[in-house]
Amino acid sequence: MPFINRFLTPLARLLIAVALLAAAADVPVQQTLTGAIAINGGATYTGDSQVTLNLNVAGTALPVKMRLSNDGVNFTKYRPFANAVKWVMPDAASGAFARYSPQPTYDPPPVSTAPSMTYGLLLDIPGKPYVERAALIASLHLPYSRISVEWPKSEPTPGNIIFTSENDIAITDTENAGLRPFLSLYISQGWMNGHDGSAPSKSYPPSDLLLAPDPATAYSASYYNFVYQFVSHYYGHLDYIAIENEENSGLYWGGTADEYVRVVATAYKAIKDADPNVKVMNGGMVSDSFGLCIANDWIASGLTTADEAYATVVSYSRDAVSTGTSNLATSQLVANVLSLPSTQDDCARTMGIIDNLGGIVDLLNFHFYEGADVLYLVPQWLARRMELAGYSVPVFSNEMGHRGTLEYASTEQHARDVYRKLVTANSLGLHGAIWFAADTVGTPTPSPDKLNLFNPDGSRRPAADAFKEVAVTLLDKYRFAQTLSNGPNVFRFLFQRLSDDALDLEVVWSATDTGAPAGFPAPTGASAATFTDFTGQTDSQNVSGGIILASGGDGVRTVFAQFTDSAGETPVYSSTITLDTVRPTGAVLVNGDSEMTTSPDVMLDIAAADSSGAPLKMQLSKNGATYSPPEPVVTSLPYTLANSDGLHTIFVRIIDSAGNHSHIAADSITLQSSVATHTPTHTHTLTATATATASLTPTRTARFATRTRTPTPTPRPTRTPRPTRTPTPTRTPQPTATALK
C-alpha cells in the first residue's frame, strides 16, 4: 500500500479509505450463541410420546428465541426461550376423527335410529368450591354435572322441607355454570330410618317401608312425599335421577335387595307424578362386581366352561390387579373366590336387584373402571339379565372412570385410553356416560387407584382435552352407525350426522403391538381425508392409495432445536430417544408348577421378554399389593413362603427400560408342612413399596365382543418334570373376599 499511495492523489486515497471502512463494516459479527437439547434429561428410553425437552444456550446475554421440530424440516415458529418444554413426538397408537372428501359410499348403508350419546362429569378436587368445579366441567363442553342430593339435608325434620340447603346450592351452582344437574338421590341416615349417621352404610330404608304397595304413595309415604315435592320444585330442571349409589355394595346400601327395589318403585312413582319427563335409573352396580358375577352366571347357566369363565374374570380384573386393588390374577384365585359363600351372596344380591327393576326404571345403570377392551361384557350381560326378567331398557353408566398411577395420569397414554373408552361406550349403544374424575390414588377409599382429568390446581391433564375433543365432535351432532373394523390392529367406527343422516364421520385408531404403521383402504369414493386427532391436532392426506394411520410406531425418535438472537441463528441441534410403548411380558412358576409343597422354601422359575431388547427388572409380591424394589430379572430364584399352611400365591411384574409394566404374572402352591418350624436356606426379602390392601374383588375392563386381537404371547418358564403324584392334598380356602365397593 505505501508503494501504491505514491501514485494516488489525496482525494483517491481518501476514497479508498472510505471504501475499506465500509467493507469492514459489512464483515459479520462472530456468532457466539450455542445451544443444546436433551429429551427427558438425556434418557435412553421413554414409554410416552409426550416428553420434556431440556434446552440450554450459552454465549450471549441477548434475548434468545427457539424453534422446535420432529423432522428437522418443519419447525414451529420462533418463540421465547425456555429451559424445559413439553413436547409430543409422533407415535403409532393415536386416534382420530376422520372426514373424507368427496363423501364416500357405504354399501349397504347402515340403518341407525340410536340417539346421540350424552356425557357428563362427577368432578372432585379437594379444597375447590363447587362453583369452581362446575366451571371446569363446563369448560369441557359437557352438558351434565353429577351431584348428590341427600334427603335429610332438604327435610331435616318430618314435614319441614326446605330449598336453601346444600342440595339447592349445588343445583344452583350447576345451573349458573350452564350445566344440567344429574342427581344421585340418597335416603342417607336420619329421622326417616332411625339412624344417627354413625351406621356403616351410606343409606338405609325408610322406617315406613311397606311390604305391599299403597296405590297413592307406593311403598313409603314419607319417601314419596319428599321426592314428589323436591322434583315438583325443580320441574323442568332435571333430566335424570339415579336412586342411591352402588346398591349392591354394603358400603352404600344398608338394606336388602328387595328393600332397594321397593325404594326404587316408590321414587319412580313420585318422580313420574311430579315430572313425567325425568328419566329414572338405579344407582349403578359396582364395577368390581361384574367380573365375578358374570362368570358365576355363565357357569351356572352352562353358557361357558368354568375355565373360560375364570379366564374372563382374570382379563376383566387386569387393570385392578396391576394397581394392587384386586388379587384375581390367576384362574385358581378366581375359582377360590367364586366358591366363597360371601361371593355367592354378593352375586345373588346383584342379580336379585337387576332382575326386579322392570317397570320401575327408564335406564339400567352400571359403574365401570376397567379397560376399554372388556367394557362390552357389562352391557351385554345386563341385556341378558333383562331379557330373562322380561323387560328391556337402554343402558347408562353414571360413573365411568379409569385406574392408574399419578405418574400415568398426566401422560398422553392416559388421554388415549380415555378417548378410546368413551368411543367404545358410544359404539356399544350406551345412552350416556358420566365420568368420575377424582384422584383417589393412595387414599383409604374402596378403590384407591382412580384418576382425575384435572390436576389439583384445576389445570387440565391431557385426558381432559381428549374428553373435550370427543364431546365437541360427537355430542348432539352424531349417533353411532356401524363398526367397520374391530381390530386386531385397526379400529374404525362409523357415525351418522343427526341433522341430515349423512355418514360423514369415522373414528379410527391404531393399536398395533408391533409398532408398524397401520394401513387400511379408503372408503369407496373418497380421495382425501382430514384427520383431527384426540388432542385436537388436524392433518390432511391423500387416501386414494389407502390410509396410513399414524406413521412411525415405536422406535428411535429425534427432536430438533434451533436458537436465535439478534446476531443470527445457531446450527440445528438434535437429541434422540427410543419410544417403547409395548408392555414387557412375564411369567412365573413355583416349584416347576407343582400344586403342593411340604416346605416353605421353594424355587421360582421366572421368564421375561420385551420387544426393545433392553435390560429388564422385576418386582415380587406375596399379596399382589406390596411389591419388592425393582431388581434385575433372574430366571431362577430361591424364595421362602410365609410360614403358614394353605394356598400361597406369588406375584411377579416385569418393568422395561421405558418404565412399562407387564401385566401381573402369578402362580399358586399349597403349603402343607409336616413340621411346625423350619430353617430357611435362603430368604428373598420383600420390602413393601405400597401400603394398599389387596382386594379380592375384580376391577373394570373394556373390550368389544367381536374383537379378535391376539395378544403378544407371554413367555412361559420351562416346566420341570413332574413326579408321579400321591393323592393331592385338599387346598385350604382362600381368605374371605372383601366387600364389594
C-alpha positions, 0 to 999 in steps of 0.5 A, a space after each residue: 500500500 505505501 508503494 501504491 499511495 505514491 501514485 494516488 492523489 489525496 482525494 483517491 486515497 481518501 476514497 479508498 479509505 472510505 471504501 475499506 471502512 465500509 467493507 469492514 463494516 459489512 464483515 459479520 459479527 462472530 456468532 457466539 450463541 450455542 445451544 443444546 437439547 436433551 429429551 427427558 434429561 438425556 434418557 435412553 428410553 421413554 414409554 410416552 410420546 409426550 416428553 420434556 425437552 431440556 434446552 440450554 444456550 450459552 454465549 450471549 446475554 441477548 434475548 434468545 428465541 427457539 424453534 422446535 421440530 420432529 423432522 428437522 424440516 418443519 419447525 414451529 415458529 420462533 418463540 421465547 426461550 425456555 429451559 424445559 418444554 413439553 413436547 409430543 413426538 409422533 407415535 403409532 397408537 393415536 386416534 382420530 376423527 376422520 372426514 373424507 372428501 368427496 363423501 364416500 359410499 357405504 354399501 349397504 348403508 347402515 340403518 341407525 335410529 340410536 340417539 346421540 350419546 350424552 356425557 357428563 362429569 362427577 368432578 372432585 378436587 379437594 379444597 375447590 368450591 363447587 362453583 369452581 368445579 362446575 366451571 371446569 366441567 363446563 369448560 369441557 363442553 359437557 352438558 351434565 354435572 353429577 351431584 348428590 342430593 341427600 334427603 335429610 339435608 332438604 327435610 331435616 325434620 318430618 314435614 319441614 322441607 326446605 330449598 336453601 340447603 346444600 342440595 339447592 346450592 349445588 343445583 344452583 351452582 350447576 345451573 349458573 355454570 350452564 350445566 344440567 344437574 344429574 342427581 344421585 338421590 340418597 335416603 342417607 341416615 336420619 329421622 326417616 330410618 332411625 339412624 344417627 349417621 354413625 351406621 356403616 352404610 351410606 343409606 338405609 330404608 325408610 322406617 315406613 317401608 311397606 311390604 305391599 304397595 299403597 296405590 297413592 304413595 307406593 311403598 313409603 309415604 314419607 319417601 314419596 312425599 319428599 321426592 314428589 315435592 323436591 322434583 315438583 320444585 325443580 320441574 323442568 330442571 332435571 333430566 335424570 335421577 339415579 336412586 342411591 349409589 352402588 346398591 349392591 355394595 354394603 358400603 352404600 346400601 344398608 338394606 336388602 335387595 328387595 328393600 332397594 327395589 321397593 325404594 326404587 318403585 316408590 321414587 319412580 312413582 313420585 318422580 313420574 307424578 311430579 315430572 313425567 319427563 325425568 328419566 329414572 335409573 338405579 344407582 349403578 352396580 359396582 364395577 368390581 362386581 361384574 367380573 365375578 358375577 358374570 362368570 358365576 352366571 355363565 357357569 351356572 347357566 352352562 353358557 361357558 366352561 368354568 375355565 373360560 369363565 375364570 379366564 374372563 374374570 382374570 382379563 376383566 380384573 387386569 387393570 385392578 390387579 396391576 394397581 394392587 386393588 384386586 388379587 384375581 390374577 390367576 384362574 385358581 384365585 378366581 375359582 377360590 373366590 367364586 366358591 366363597 359363600 360371601 361371593 355367592 351372596 354378593 352375586 345373588 344380591 346383584 342379580 336379585 336387584 337387576 332382575 326386579 327393576 322392570 317397570 320401575 326404571 327408564 335406564 339400567 345403570 352400571 359403574 365401570 373402571 376397567 379397560 376399554 377392551 372388556 367394557 362390552 361384557 357389562 352391557 351385554 350381560 345386563 341385556 341378558 339379565 333383562 331379557 330373562 326378567 322380561 323387560 328391556 331398557 337402554 343402558 347408562 353408566 353414571 360413573 365411568 372412570 379409569 385406574 392408574 398411577 399419578 405418574 400415568 395420569 398426566 401422560 398422553 397414554 392416559 388421554 388415549 385410553 380415555 378417548 378410546 373408552 368413551 368411543 367404545 361406550 358410544 359404539 356399544 349403544 350406551 345412552 350416556 356416560 358420566 365420568 368420575 374424575 377424582 384422584 383417589 390414588 393412595 387414599 383409604 377409599 374402596 378403590 384407591 387407584 382412580 384418576 382425575 382429568 384435572 390436576 389439583 390446581 384445576 389445570 387440565 391433564 391431557 385426558 381432559 382435552 381428549 374428553 373435550 375433543 370427543 364431546 365437541 365432535 360427537 355430542 348432539 351432532 352424531 349417533 353411532 352407525 356401524 363398526 367397520 373394523 374391530 381390530 386386531 390392529 385397526 379400529 374404525 367406527 362409523 357415525 351418522 350426522 343427526 341433522 341430515 343422516 349423512 355418514 360423514 364421520 369415522 373414528 379410527 385408531 391404531 393399536 398395533 403391538 408391533 409398532 408398524 404403521 397401520 394401513 387400511 383402504 379408503 372408503 369407496 369414493 373418497 380421495 382425501 381425508 382430514 384427520 383431527 386427532 384426540 388432542 385436537 391436532 388436524 392433518 390432511 392426506 391423500 387416501 386414494 392409495 389407502 390410509 396410513 394411520 399414524 406413521 412411525 410406531 415405536 422406535 428411535 425418535 429425534 427432536 430438533 432445536 434451533 436458537 436465535 438472537 439478534 446476531 443470527 441463528 445457531 446450527 440445528 441441534 438434535 437429541 434422540 430417544 427410543 419410544 417403547 410403548 409395548 408392555 414387557 411380558 412375564 411369567 412365573 412358576 413355583 416349584 416347576 408348577 407343582 400344586 403342593 409343597 411340604 416346605 416353605 422354601 421353594 424355587 421360582 422359575 421366572 421368564 421375561 421378554 420385551 420387544 426393545 431388547 433392553 435390560 429388564 427388572 422385576 418386582 415380587 409380591 406375596 399379596 399382589 399389593 406390596 411389591 419388592 424394589 425393582 431388581 434385575 430379572 433372574 430366571 431362577 430364584 430361591 424364595 421362602 413362603 410365609 410360614 403358614 399352611 394353605 394356598 400361597 400365591 406369588 406375584 411377579 411384574 416385569 418393568 422395561 427400560 421405558 418404565 412399562 409394566 407387564 401385566 401381573 404374572 402369578 402362580 399358586 402352591 399349597 403349603 402343607 408342612 409336616 413340621 411346625 418350624 423350619 430353617 430357611 436356606 435362603 430368604 428373598 426379602 420383600 420390602 413393601 413399596 405400597 401400603 394398599 390392601 389387596 382386594 379380592 374383588 375384580 376391577 373394570 375392563 373394556 373390550 368389544 365382543 367381536 374383537 379378535 386381537 391376539 395378544 403378544 404371547 407371554 413367555 412361559 418358564 420351562 416346566 420341570 418334570 413332574 413326579 408321579 403324584 400321591 393323592 393331592 392334598 385338599 387346598 385350604 380356602 382362600 381368605 374371605 373376599 372383601 366387600 364389594 365397593 
